[in-house]
Amino acid sequence: DVGLKSEGFIEKSEFYDKDKNLEIKINDNTEVLLENIETCNNIIQLSREKVKKIQNWNKLEKIYNQNETIKGKIINKIKGGFIVEIDNIKSFLPESLVNIKQQRDYEKLEGKTFDFKILKINKKLNNIILSRKDILFEENTDIDKNIIFNNIHK
């Protein structure tokens, strides 16, 4: 029920997560996007997935603007880098930004989850560039600062 003369329809698959678990119960409210109204048949086509995708993009833009980190799963190796999935959105991790030092055993990374920095985000082009190297560099810098601080105060 979307408050119009006819009821809306959503594909049944849009109510399940990627592990096939039902995300909603009968009588629950959920946000949907009005995709199409067929006036001759009184059919209102809705989408829950598109709303979730918009919400995920907004979340990623906020994280980018606040220079925060986000967890993502490396899905597979492609030419020049990796595809990383973050909240069901595919992003790109260039090979040069995987680690501080050059790495050769890339196959060990596939299927693993890491923290990433978002370097660039372009919603219109459906493009996100990530870095793991930035986070590792910051962690090493923090360790170096602690070592220097502790040595000075001994």
HELIX and SHEET records of a PDB file:
HELIX    1   1 LYS A   12  PHE A   15  5                                   4    
HELIX    2   2 GLU A   49  ASN A   65  1                                  17    
HELIX    3   3 GLU A   95  LEU A   97  5                                   3    
HELIX    4   4 TYR A  106  LYS A  108  5                                   3    
HELIX    5   5 LYS A  133  ILE A  152  1                                  20    
SHEET    1   A 3 GLY A   8  PHE A   9  0                                        
SHEET    2   A 3 ILE A  43  SER A  47  1                                        
SHEET    3   A 3 LEU A  33  GLU A  38 -1                                        
SHEET    1   B 5 ILE A  89  PRO A  94  0                                        
SHEET    2   B 5 GLY A  81  ILE A  86 -1                                        
SHEET    3   B 5 THR A  69  ILE A  78 -1                                        
SHEET    4   B 5 THR A 113  ASN A 122 -1                                        
SHEET    5   B 5 ASN A 127  SER A 131 -1                                        
END                                                                             
